[in-house]
Amino acid sequence: TLFVLTSCVLSLLPCAMISETFPGVTEVILKRAVLLFLMLVSVILNATDSRAFDVSAVRGPHISDLYMVIYRDPDSQILALQKGELDVLGDITRPSDIERLASNQDVTLSISRGFHLFFMGFNLRKGPWNDRTLRQAASMAIPSVQIVRDIFSGYSEPVNTYLPPVSPYHETDVMTWGYDPDGAKALLERAGWRWAPDGRLIAPGEDSPLKAVKILSPTAQVAPTTAEISSRIADALNGIGIPVSVEPLDFSTMIRRLDLHDFDLFVMAWSLTRDPDSLFAFFHSSMDVTGGYNIQGLHDPLLDEVLEELRWAPDRQSADRAARKAQRMLSEISPWIPVYSRYMVTAVRKGWDGVISTQATSADNLWTLLNMRSSDGSERPVFWCLSDEPRSLNPLSTGSAYDWQVLGLIYDGMIAVDPETLDDIPWLATGWEVETVSGEEGEHTRLTFHLRDRVKWHDGSPFTSKDVGKTLEFLRDNEIPRYFDNVRDILKVETPDDSTVIVTMKNVSFWHLHNIGGSPIFPAHLLEGVDNWETWQPASEPHPSVKGLTSLVGTGPFVFREYRPGEYVHFVRNEDFWMIGGD
């Protein structure tokens, strides 16, 4: 606990920021302010159950019914939690809410550093955003430190890099574009930009000023802090002559616009993983496809080379070097303006045992759902907050975080991540081997997975190697954007028996194990009936043979029962889940 408290406080309130945070105060007042801040954070951290636990001892889920209740407005979320209409509320961002809940005796808070990154992105496929100087000047115009300080009161940290500070691959030696609006104007002027009488910028070689554009942003109802940040970014950009306003959109509408590249500017937050090869997915030119992760459309041959070194690094040392070099290059290219990385805060009402939180994850995680049970032994349902509507519940096409809060309880991968250590742990596979083998076209990574016995799909069908093979080949052959980076390098998949899968890759990469082992596996007998993966709607499609089920069938700990738009998503416990059997 001492280590968590120390590390969190130092990162929440860096020493270099203290004088900026409390300008003009005396040393005594400064010490008192810092002490009060430490006391508040310690209340939260002491409430967090950070005791180590043995994942092999988990035998859940124990709860029979789970309702993901849709509360889109933060005020209604807090009220529902306080009234007992919600048991678990994650993703709490407003400092006033955190402080309010910290003093509530009926609630326990957990806080952890997250793999979270918020940024503003440009559409680099068209002018004026394909001008690097303009992007760098825009970075200098935005007072990120002030914005983050004002809005989050220390529960987030400003960033200027492309991986969050918690990442073991985070690079600090990068070019930074600190807040300097006068410097931004000077940079533009040196590059040949000028200003119209009304203050709008005129690009070099052009006669007309820049046209007014929009920043795509979620609505204030769904994401109030994001909406406020978007507004302040727009004000800052207007201050140097870039005419910008905010276009608030329903999240699913915004995602569709981004998928179709129909935008100028956008704000986005990614929940990243422990691996830095997300940089390849976000910035390699091959990932600039409809619905792909290279939303901004960056094409840079030199960066592509480094990202390929990262993507196909043979070992961790090579991967580390490439990840750091890529971050340095991205800071120069400036396809995004990184703004902040925040801490993950979750509230759980008293009356539940077995809640899991660690230094790496707050309590709103799968392990909590697998381990929690009512303190009084009753079979009461869990009411878990879902802060927006699921977009489509199509696991093949959706990239929405709200969809995957639902889908992540239904579908499993072969490998999972230990919430304490972030190490690989067995899931649908009980073990695996990674080898480098020689072939006609050079060396290849070969992955051999040994699958768990007695695993069943929600419809009672047995889970076998055929499901894994069909899934990987389906994702590869259809070039499905969400999974394309994971499966694009599969050379062949072999299933010598029902419990063994051998995946041979086209090349060698340190990341192949995580990309293949971490991909969700879908039932082969249902995939075979999917004619159009983009329009597939398994949640509303009756199961072809089992009454009462939809085609949203996985091996996960919970079975999908019903989605009522505007109300909730209902699950029941998977009575055949392998963990319950003690395997």
MARKOL-564820 format. One record per residue (C-alpha): y, x, z. Coordinates in pm, 1 decimal. Layout:
PT          Y          X          Z
PT          Y          X          Z
...
This chain:
PT          Y          X          Z
PT        0.0        0.0        0.0
PT      240.0      283.3       78.1
PT      181.2      434.3     -264.4
PT      243.1       98.7     -435.7
PT      558.8       38.2     -236.9
PT      695.8      384.3     -308.3
PT      617.6      388.5     -677.7
PT      748.2       37.3     -737.3
PT     1070.0       87.8     -545.6
PT     1148.7      415.4     -716.7
PT     1104.6      256.9    -1054.7
PT     1279.3      -66.1     -964.4
PT     1589.6      115.1     -845.4
PT     1608.0      464.4    -1000.6
PT     1827.4      705.9     -808.4
PT     2036.6      769.2    -1118.4
PT     2130.6      400.9    -1125.6
PT     2231.0      360.5     -760.9
PT     2590.3      466.9     -809.7
PT     2620.6      235.9    -1111.4
PT     2458.6      -53.7     -930.1
PT     2692.5      -30.2     -630.4
PT     3021.2      109.1     -770.3
PT     3291.2      197.3     -521.7
PT     3093.5      135.6     -205.6
PT     3082.4      373.4       83.8
PT     2770.8      571.5      167.8
PT     2697.7      342.4      462.3
PT     2718.9       27.4      250.9
PT     2506.3      194.1      -15.7
PT     2234.9      273.3      238.3
PT     2242.6      -82.6      370.7
PT     2218.7     -228.1       20.5
PT     1922.9      -10.1      -66.2
PT     1757.3      -91.6      268.3
PT     1791.2     -464.7      205.7
PT     1643.4     -419.8     -139.5
PT     1349.2     -222.0        0.6
PT     1287.9     -485.6      265.5
PT     1272.7     -761.7        4.3
PT     1033.3     -572.5     -220.2
PT      815.9     -473.9       76.5
PT      777.5     -840.5      172.0
PT      638.5     -910.2     -173.6
PT      417.1     -603.5     -189.4
PT      277.2     -653.6      158.2
PT      181.1    -1005.3       53.6
PT      -14.3     -863.7     -240.1
PT     -385.4     -817.2     -178.9
PT     -415.3     -464.8     -317.2
PT     -749.8     -389.4     -154.3
PT    -1000.3     -238.9     -391.1
PT    -1289.2     -463.0     -485.6
PT    -1620.6     -414.6     -657.0
PT    -1629.8     -593.9     -991.6
PT    -2009.4     -595.6     -981.1
PT    -1994.0     -814.8     -669.5
PT    -1811.6    -1098.7     -848.5
PT    -2041.5    -1398.2     -896.4
PT    -1807.0    -1663.3    -1027.6
PT    -1646.7    -1873.1    -1136.2
PT    -1674.3    -2080.7     -819.8
PT    -1425.7    -2350.4     -918.9
PT    -1568.5    -2642.9    -1114.1
PT    -1250.1    -2767.5    -1281.2
PT     -944.8    -2583.9    -1409.4
PT     -630.8    -2751.5    -1535.3
PT     -372.9    -2542.9    -1718.4
PT      -74.9    -2768.2    -1659.8
PT      215.7    -2743.4    -1901.0
PT      550.9    -2689.8    -1729.7
PT      798.3    -2545.6    -1977.4
PT     1104.7    -2541.2    -1755.0
PT     1121.5    -2270.9    -1481.7
PT     1289.7    -2507.9    -1236.4
PT     1011.0    -2762.0    -1275.9
PT      753.7    -2483.6    -1238.0
PT      897.4    -2372.2     -903.9
PT      927.3    -2731.2     -781.9
PT      567.2    -2808.6     -879.9
PT      445.7    -2499.4     -694.5
PT      639.4    -2589.7     -381.4
PT      510.9    -2949.0     -390.5
PT      150.9    -2834.3     -427.3
PT      116.2    -2962.9     -783.9
PT       48.8    -2606.9     -900.3
PT     -177.7    -2352.9     -734.4
PT      -95.7    -2050.0     -949.8
PT      233.8    -1968.7    -1119.0
PT      263.2    -1643.6    -1311.1
PT      532.0    -1481.2    -1517.7
PT      809.4    -1545.0    -1263.5
PT     1117.8    -1368.6    -1395.4
PT     1427.8    -1498.1    -1218.8
PT     1521.9    -1290.5     -912.0
PT     1645.8    -1601.1     -731.6
PT     1301.8    -1759.2     -768.8
PT     1125.7    -1445.5     -644.9
PT     1348.5    -1424.9     -337.7
PT     1309.1    -1795.8     -271.8
PT      929.4    -1782.0     -289.7
PT      909.6    -1462.8      -83.9
PT     1027.4    -1661.7      218.1
PT      793.1    -1955.9      154.9
PT      508.1    -1948.8      408.4
PT      285.4    -2158.3      180.0
PT      294.9    -1906.6     -103.6
PT      167.1    -1552.3     -153.2
PT      336.6    -1330.8     -410.4
PT      186.3    -1041.3     -602.4
PT      384.6     -786.5     -800.1
PT      266.5     -518.6    -1038.6
PT      401.6     -297.4    -1308.5
PT      309.5     -445.8    -1642.6
PT      236.3     -328.2    -1994.2
PT      534.9     -531.3    -2104.7
PT      807.8     -446.3    -2354.4
PT     1102.8     -661.9    -2460.9
PT     1305.9     -568.9    -2767.7
PT     1523.6     -691.5    -3051.4
PT     1386.1     -635.1    -3401.1
PT     1541.3     -617.3    -3746.9
PT     1409.8     -738.5    -4081.9
PT     1400.4     -404.1    -4262.1
PT     1292.7     -559.7    -4590.8
PT     1651.5     -642.4    -4682.5
PT     2007.3     -531.2    -4631.6
PT     2196.1     -461.6    -4425.4
PT     1913.4     -395.1    -4177.3
PT     1748.8     -136.1    -4401.2
PT     2043.4       90.8    -4318.0
PT     1934.5      320.7    -4034.7
PT     2291.1      400.2    -3931.2
PT     2366.3       31.5    -3877.4
PT     2057.1       -5.0    -3660.5
PT     2149.0      297.8    -3451.9
PT     2503.2      169.1    -3409.2
PT     2366.9     -168.6    -3302.6
PT     2162.2        8.8    -3035.5
PT     2476.6      178.8    -2906.9
PT     2662.4     -153.0    -2894.9
PT     2419.3     -325.6    -2659.0
PT     2467.3     -261.0    -2283.2
PT     2097.1     -277.6    -2202.2
PT     2125.8     -125.3    -1854.7
PT     2398.0     -370.9    -1754.5
PT     2215.4     -669.3    -1903.8
PT     1890.3     -587.2    -1725.7
PT     2068.1     -517.0    -1397.8
PT     2263.8     -843.1    -1411.1
PT     1974.2    -1067.0    -1509.1
PT     1679.0     -916.7    -1322.0
PT     1840.6     -760.8    -1013.1
PT     1597.9     -469.3    -1006.9
PT     1277.3     -653.0    -1099.1
PT     1278.9     -492.8    -1444.6
PT     1374.8     -153.9    -1580.8
PT     1578.2      -72.2    -1891.5
PT     1383.2      117.0    -2155.9
PT     1466.4      312.6    -2468.1
PT     1115.7      396.8    -2586.8
PT      840.4      215.0    -2772.8
PT      576.6      217.2    -2500.1
PT      643.6       87.7    -2146.4
PT      693.3      344.3    -1868.1
PT      363.1      247.2    -1704.1
PT      170.4      369.2    -2008.1
PT        1.1      707.7    -1962.1
PT      121.5      786.5    -2315.2
PT      487.3      707.4    -2247.7
PT      719.8      974.0    -2393.4
PT     1054.4     1040.4    -2223.8
PT     1184.3     1319.5    -2449.9
PT     1326.0     1093.4    -2720.0
PT     1658.5     1036.5    -2891.9
PT     1846.5      771.5    -2696.0
PT     2127.0      549.9    -2815.4
PT     2314.6      487.2    -2492.4
PT     2576.8      219.6    -2453.9
PT     2886.9      341.3    -2637.8
PT     3055.8       78.4    -2860.2
PT     3335.5      317.4    -2957.2
PT     3075.8      577.5    -3049.9
PT     2893.3      311.4    -3252.6
PT     3207.5      239.9    -3453.1
PT     3267.9      610.2    -3509.2
PT     2908.7      653.2    -3629.8
PT     2953.7      369.6    -3877.8
PT     3288.3      499.2    -3998.6
PT     3142.1      843.3    -4070.2
PT     2871.5      675.3    -4278.6
PT     3127.9      493.0    -4493.1
PT     3134.8      155.5    -4322.3
PT     3471.4      -15.0    -4281.1
PT     3609.4     -335.3    -4131.8
PT     3760.4     -645.8    -4288.8
PT     4083.5     -788.2    -4141.4
PT     3878.0    -1042.1    -3945.0
PT     3680.1     -759.8    -3780.4
PT     3357.5     -798.0    -3975.2
PT     3184.2     -489.4    -4108.5
PT     3180.9     -402.3    -4477.8
PT     2888.9     -191.6    -4600.4
PT     2950.4      126.9    -4802.1
PT     3005.8       42.3    -5169.0
PT     3055.0     -328.2    -5097.9
PT     3367.9     -541.8    -5116.8
PT     3264.8     -837.9    -4902.9
PT     3201.4     -828.6    -4528.7
PT     2861.0     -891.5    -4377.7
PT     2744.6    -1250.5    -4380.4
PT     2682.1    -1428.0    -4052.8
PT     2319.3    -1405.8    -3938.0
PT     2102.4    -1545.5    -3660.1
PT     1889.1    -1392.5    -3387.1
PT     1570.3    -1595.6    -3355.3
PT     1505.6    -1663.5    -2987.1
PT     1294.9    -1898.1    -2773.9
PT     1487.9    -2186.0    -2622.7
PT     1658.2    -2160.9    -2285.5
PT     1428.6    -2435.0    -2156.8
PT     1118.8    -2222.9    -2215.7
PT     1260.2    -1873.4    -2163.1
PT     1599.1    -1882.7    -1988.9
PT     1626.2    -1508.3    -1933.6
PT     1536.5    -1436.2    -2296.0
PT     1793.9    -1688.0    -2412.7
PT     2061.2    -1524.3    -2198.0
PT     1971.0    -1176.2    -2320.6
PT     1985.8    -1299.4    -2681.2
PT     2331.8    -1441.6    -2622.5
PT     2458.4    -1118.2    -2469.7
PT     2308.5     -912.7    -2753.0
PT     2486.2    -1137.1    -3003.9
PT     2817.3    -1090.3    -2820.6
PT     2769.3     -713.0    -2819.9
PT     2691.8     -698.2    -3191.5
PT     2992.0     -914.8    -3272.8
PT     3196.6     -662.4    -3079.2
PT     3135.3     -393.3    -3342.6
PT     3172.3     -625.7    -3640.5
PT     2820.2     -759.6    -3695.7
PT     2858.6    -1140.9    -3714.6
PT     2564.2    -1275.4    -3515.9
PT     2477.1    -1594.4    -3332.2
PT     2159.4    -1714.9    -3162.8
PT     1918.3    -1963.4    -3321.0
PT     1707.3    -2113.5    -3038.7
PT     1366.1    -2225.3    -3160.6
PT     1049.5    -2374.0    -3026.5
PT      816.7    -2080.0    -2978.7
PT      559.3    -2193.1    -3235.0
PT      833.6    -2251.7    -3493.4
PT      975.7    -1908.5    -3423.4
PT      635.4    -1745.6    -3469.5
PT      589.7    -1922.7    -3803.4
PT      927.9    -1793.6    -3920.4
PT      834.1    -1440.6    -3817.9
PT      491.5    -1466.1    -3980.8
PT      661.1    -1560.5    -4309.3
PT      931.3    -1290.7    -4269.4
PT     1198.9    -1562.1    -4276.3
PT     1453.7    -1403.6    -4042.5
PT     1723.3    -1140.0    -4000.8
PT     1697.5    -1052.2    -3630.8
PT     1460.6    -1160.2    -3354.8
PT     1381.6    -1097.7    -2991.1
PT     1026.0    -1057.2    -2873.3
PT      824.5     -940.0    -2575.6
PT      480.6     -787.5    -2615.2
PT      215.6     -767.3    -2346.7
PT       51.1     -443.1    -2449.6
PT     -278.8     -280.0    -2361.3
PT     -368.2       50.0    -2202.8
PT     -408.1      209.7    -2549.8
PT     -109.3      339.1    -2751.7
PT     -263.2      267.0    -3090.1
PT      -65.2      -57.2    -3081.5
PT      201.9      163.9    -3238.0
PT      -10.8      171.8    -3552.9
PT      -35.4     -207.6    -3563.9
PT      337.1     -253.4    -3505.5
PT      475.9       11.8    -3737.9
PT      227.0      130.9    -4001.3
PT      321.5        8.5    -4348.4
PT      -28.6     -129.8    -4410.8
PT       28.1     -381.4    -4131.0
PT      323.6     -541.4    -4311.5
PT      133.6     -850.3    -4423.3
PT      192.5    -1221.4    -4374.7
PT      118.0    -1290.7    -4009.9
PT       79.0     -918.7    -3938.3
PT      210.7     -726.2    -3640.3
PT      455.1     -513.8    -3842.8
PT      697.8     -802.9    -3818.4
PT     1003.2     -594.7    -3902.2
PT      846.4     -457.8    -4223.5
PT      882.7      -86.8    -4152.5
PT      768.0      144.6    -4433.3
PT      811.0      513.5    -4353.8
PT      565.0      758.7    -4516.2
PT      622.4     1036.4    -4261.6
PT      574.2      800.1    -3969.9
PT      265.9      657.0    -4140.2
PT      111.0     1005.0    -4138.4
PT      164.9     1043.9    -3764.9
PT       41.3      691.9    -3693.0
PT     -272.1      769.9    -3892.1
PT     -320.3     1080.5    -3677.7
PT     -294.6      852.8    -3374.8
PT     -516.2      580.8    -3516.9
PT     -794.8      821.2    -3614.2
PT     -755.6     1080.8    -3341.1
PT    -1097.4     1227.8    -3257.3
PT    -1020.2     1273.0    -2886.9
PT     -769.9     1182.2    -2618.4
PT     -571.8     1505.9    -2645.9
PT     -509.3     1453.5    -3016.4
PT     -420.9     1090.2    -2951.9
PT     -172.0     1187.3    -2682.1
PT        7.8     1433.8    -2910.2
PT       31.5     1183.3    -3193.6
PT      147.3      899.5    -2966.0
PT      431.1     1109.6    -2827.5
PT      538.0     1232.8    -3170.9
PT      537.6      876.8    -3305.4
PT      762.1      760.8    -3020.5
PT     1010.0     1039.3    -3091.8
PT     1019.6      944.7    -3459.9
PT     1058.0      574.6    -3384.7
PT     1355.8      643.3    -3161.7
PT     1526.9      804.3    -3463.1
PT     1422.6      534.8    -3711.2
PT     1521.4      251.7    -3472.8
PT     1321.7      -41.7    -3613.2
PT     1363.2     -208.6    -3273.3
PT     1615.8     -194.4    -2995.7
PT     1398.3     -165.0    -2681.2
PT     1566.8     -344.2    -2392.0
PT     1345.8     -362.4    -2082.6
PT     1001.9     -359.4    -1927.1
PT      952.2     -588.9    -1635.1
PT      734.8     -624.5    -1333.8
PT      479.2     -901.4    -1330.3
PT      523.5    -1143.2    -1040.9
PT      278.1    -1422.7     -960.9
PT      277.0    -1684.6     -686.0
PT      -41.7    -1839.1     -544.2
PT      -41.6    -2119.9     -290.8
PT     -219.7    -2060.0       36.7
PT     -562.5    -2218.3       68.2
PT     -740.1    -2003.6     -188.5
PT     -963.8    -1708.0     -110.0
PT    -1071.8    -1436.1     -349.7
PT     -742.5    -1392.6     -533.9
PT     -739.4    -1055.7     -712.3
PT     -427.0     -844.5     -759.4
PT     -403.3     -470.1     -810.7
PT     -145.4     -207.2     -894.8
PT     -219.7     -279.0    -1260.8
PT     -228.8     -659.1    -1261.5
PT      -70.3     -944.6    -1070.6
PT     -279.6    -1237.4     -950.3
PT     -267.5    -1449.8    -1267.0
PT     -566.8    -1283.8    -1427.2
PT     -922.7    -1363.7    -1531.9
PT    -1067.3    -1191.2    -1225.8
PT     -882.2    -1428.4     -996.2
PT    -1033.8    -1723.6    -1181.8
PT    -1378.2    -1566.6    -1154.2
PT    -1345.8    -1491.9     -783.5
PT    -1121.0    -1757.3     -625.9
PT    -1253.9    -2043.0     -414.6
PT    -1105.0    -2301.1     -183.8
PT    -1057.7    -2174.9      171.3
PT    -1198.7    -2499.9      313.0
PT    -1507.2    -2490.1       91.0
PT    -1411.1    -2799.8     -105.9
PT    -1467.5    -2839.4     -480.4
PT    -1105.5    -2912.0     -560.0
PT     -969.3    -2816.6     -902.3
PT     -727.2    -2534.1     -969.4
PT     -391.8    -2621.3    -1124.6
PT     -264.2    -2320.4    -1317.6
PT       74.3    -2313.0    -1491.2
PT       91.0    -2283.8    -1869.1
PT      457.0    -2233.5    -1954.8
PT      445.8    -2363.1    -2311.6
PT      230.3    -2566.1    -2545.1
PT      -62.2    -2392.8    -2712.5
PT       26.3    -2333.9    -3074.4
PT     -295.6    -2417.3    -3257.9
PT     -599.0    -2304.4    -3051.6
PT     -738.2    -2143.3    -3365.2
PT     -878.5    -1812.4    -3236.3
PT     -887.6    -1668.9    -3588.3
PT     -520.9    -1712.3    -3672.7
PT     -310.1    -1751.8    -3362.0
PT     -119.6    -1467.8    -3203.1
PT       54.9    -1685.9    -2944.9
PT       25.1    -1566.8    -2586.1
PT        5.8    -1929.4    -2472.0
PT     -290.6    -1993.9    -2701.4
PT     -468.2    -1685.8    -2571.2
PT     -418.4    -1789.1    -2209.6
PT     -650.8    -2072.8    -2308.5
PT     -875.2    -1893.6    -2557.8
PT     -922.1    -1590.7    -2332.3
PT    -1124.0    -1808.0    -2092.4
PT    -1353.9    -1924.6    -2371.5
PT    -1430.2    -1611.7    -2573.8
PT    -1563.6    -1275.9    -2454.5
PT    -1586.5     -924.3    -2591.4
PT    -1865.1     -674.3    -2542.7
PT    -1648.3     -455.1    -2318.0
PT    -1398.4     -555.2    -2048.3
PT    -1141.5     -361.8    -1844.5
PT    -1166.7     -292.4    -1472.5
PT     -848.3     -444.5    -1321.2
PT     -822.4     -166.8    -1063.5
PT     -897.8      149.9    -1261.0
PT     -845.1       24.5    -1619.2
PT    -1180.9      183.4    -1707.1
PT    -1430.5       29.6    -1949.5
PT    -1688.5     -197.1    -1787.8
PT    -1989.2     -379.3    -1938.3
PT    -1942.4     -741.1    -2041.5
PT    -2143.6     -898.1    -2323.9
PT    -2285.3     -549.1    -2368.5
PT    -2455.4     -381.7    -2073.7
PT    -2417.4      -34.6    -2222.8
PT    -2318.2      159.4    -2532.7
PT    -2331.8      499.0    -2699.2
PT    -2061.1      665.1    -2907.9
PT    -2170.1      929.3    -3157.1
PT    -2017.9     1127.1    -3442.0
PT    -2257.6     1134.0    -3736.1
PT    -2240.0     1291.0    -4081.3
PT    -2263.3     1087.2    -4399.8
PT    -2206.2     1121.9    -4771.5
PT    -1830.9     1076.6    -4727.5
PT    -1788.3     1293.1    -4418.6
PT    -1808.6     1224.3    -4047.0
PT    -1823.3      878.1    -3895.7
PT    -1809.5      722.6    -3551.2
PT    -2126.1      528.0    -3474.6
PT    -2123.9      273.9    -3192.1
PT    -2446.9      135.8    -3049.5
PT    -2414.7     -165.9    -2818.1
PT    -2695.6     -299.1    -2599.7
PT    -2635.6     -669.1    -2543.8
PT    -2684.6     -862.1    -2223.1
PT    -2992.7    -1083.5    -2198.0
PT    -2986.1    -1456.8    -2121.6
PT    -2628.7    -1514.0    -2238.5
PT    -2574.0    -1856.9    -2393.9
PT    -2300.6    -2015.5    -2596.7
PT    -2138.6    -2322.5    -2443.1
PT    -2354.5    -2542.2    -2667.8
PT    -2673.1    -2387.0    -2528.0
PT    -2752.1    -2163.7    -2825.9
PT    -2861.9    -1809.8    -2737.0
PT    -2616.0    -1525.6    -2786.2
PT    -2767.2    -1250.3    -3002.8
PT    -2672.9     -952.8    -3215.0
PT    -2642.0    -1190.7    -3511.8
PT    -2327.5    -1335.5    -3352.0
PT    -2171.1     -992.4    -3315.1
PT    -2259.9     -889.8    -3669.3
PT    -2133.2    -1214.3    -3820.6
PT    -1808.8    -1195.7    -3623.1
PT    -1725.6     -838.4    -3720.0
PT    -1811.5     -889.4    -4085.8
PT    -1621.9    -1220.3    -4102.1
PT    -1307.7    -1065.1    -3953.9
PT    -1331.3     -763.1    -4183.7
PT    -1415.5     -945.5    -4506.2
PT    -1141.6    -1206.3    -4461.3
PT     -884.4     -942.9    -4361.3
PT     -761.6    -1167.6    -4081.0
PT     -425.4    -1021.1    -3968.4
PT     -477.1    -1056.3    -3593.5
PT     -798.2     -850.4    -3605.6
PT     -749.4     -645.7    -3920.4
PT     -649.8     -327.9    -3741.0
PT     -963.8     -347.7    -3525.6
PT    -1217.9     -405.4    -3800.9
PT    -1068.2     -256.2    -4116.9
PT    -1265.5       68.2    -4080.9
PT    -1609.8      -86.0    -4036.1
PT    -1850.0       66.4    -4287.6
PT    -2157.1     -131.7    -4190.6
PT    -2304.0     -340.0    -3909.6
PT    -2674.9     -327.8    -3832.1
PT    -2872.2     -554.3    -3599.7
PT    -3221.4     -403.1    -3565.2
PT    -3311.6     -659.1    -3298.1
PT    -3152.5     -947.2    -3107.6
PT    -3008.8     -723.4    -2836.3
PT    -2886.2     -421.5    -3034.2
PT    -2581.5     -381.9    -3257.6
PT    -2504.3      -61.0    -3445.7
PT    -2156.4      -34.3    -3596.2
PT    -2084.5      258.6    -3824.8
PT    -1718.2      323.7    -3899.5
PT    -1572.1      476.4    -4214.9
PT    -1414.2      756.7    -4016.1
PT    -1383.7      908.4    -3670.2
PT    -1149.1      765.0    -3407.3
PT    -1118.0      776.6    -3031.7
PT    -1012.0      408.7    -3041.5
PT    -1304.7      259.2    -3231.7
PT    -1494.3      179.5    -2910.6
PT    -1209.6      -25.1    -2765.6
PT    -1121.3     -192.9    -3095.5
PT    -1475.8     -306.1    -3167.9
PT    -1598.8     -353.7    -2812.8
PT    -1287.6     -542.6    -2706.4
PT    -1277.9     -789.8    -2996.2
PT    -1377.0    -1147.7    -2908.6
PT    -1715.2    -1256.1    -3040.4
PT    -1756.7    -1595.3    -3209.9
PT    -2075.8    -1800.3    -3259.7
PT    -2236.2    -1722.6    -3594.7
PT    -2369.8    -2077.5    -3633.4
PT    -2013.6    -2216.1    -3621.1
PT    -1845.5    -1939.0    -3820.1
PT    -2082.1    -2016.0    -4105.5
PT    -1919.2    -2358.6    -4136.7
PT    -1559.6    -2231.7    -4148.5
PT    -1429.8    -2275.6    -4504.2
PT    -1066.8    -2185.0    -4437.0
PT    -1002.9    -1967.6    -4132.1
PT     -626.3    -2025.5    -4149.4
PT     -649.1    -2403.5    -4113.4
PT     -955.7    -2422.1    -3887.9
PT     -887.7    -2646.6    -3586.4
PT    -1191.7    -2606.5    -3358.7
PT    -1026.5    -2776.2    -3059.6
PT    -1000.9    -3106.4    -3247.3
PT    -1322.8    -3070.5    -3446.5
PT    -1628.7    -3232.0    -3284.8
PT    -1924.6    -3002.3    -3235.5
PT    -2174.4    -3058.6    -3517.8
PT    -2469.5    -3122.2    -3285.3
PT    -2366.1    -3145.5    -2917.7
PT    -2195.2    -3464.5    -2808.6
PT    -1889.5    -3415.9    -2589.0
PT    -1815.4    -3064.2    -2713.6
PT    -1566.9    -2948.1    -2971.7
PT    -1616.0    -2650.0    -3200.9
PT    -1414.9    -2439.4    -2956.2
PT    -1732.8    -2280.9    -2823.6
PT    -1762.3    -1938.8    -2662.9
PT    -1965.2    -1750.5    -2403.2
PT    -1680.9    -1727.4    -2151.5
PT    -1663.5    -1854.2    -1793.0
PT    -1498.4    -2185.8    -1878.9
PT    -1581.4    -2462.6    -2125.3
PT    -1298.7    -2636.7    -2309.3
PT    -1288.5    -3009.4    -2243.0
PT     -953.4    -3151.4    -2346.6
PT     -599.7    -3067.5    -2451.1
PT     -332.8    -3329.9    -2388.6
PT       -7.5    -3211.6    -2550.2
PT      275.4    -3204.1    -2302.4
PT       37.1    -3242.3    -2008.1
PT     -254.0    -3002.1    -1964.3
PT     -558.6    -2819.1    -2095.0
PT     -874.5    -2906.1    -1901.5
PT    -1174.3    -2674.5    -1856.2
PT    -1497.0    -2702.7    -1662.3
PT    -1706.9    -2419.0    -1527.9
PT    -1965.0    -2272.7    -1764.3
PT    -2274.8    -2328.7    -1552.7
PT    -2467.0    -2082.0    -1770.7
PT    -2212.9    -1801.6    -1741.5
PT    -2406.4    -1479.2    -1694.0
PT    -2206.9    -1369.0    -1390.4
PT    -2307.6    -1676.4    -1192.3
PT    -2668.2    -1574.7    -1236.6
PT    -2598.2    -1239.1    -1075.8
PT    -2685.4    -1033.2    -1383.0
